[in-house]
Amino acid sequence: MIEVTRHIWQDYVEETDQLRHHKDVKPIYAKRKNDRTPIRRCKRKAWHALDKVKGT
C-alpha cells in the first residue's frame, strides 16, 4: 500500500507562493485583491435574489 504524504499540486503551490511574494509581483496581487471585492458583492446579491425567488 502506498501512503501519500504530499499533495500532487504542492510543488506548484509553493512556486506560486514564492512568486506572489516577489517584489515585482506584489503590486499586481494587491490590485487583484481589491478587484475581487466588487465581484464578491455581486455574487452575494445574486444569491440573495435567488433565495427570495426560492422562498428560503
Buried (B, 14 or more C-beta within 10 A) or exposed (E): EEEEEEEEEEEEEEEEEEEEEEEEEEEEEEEEEEEEEEEEEEEEEEEEEEEEEEEE
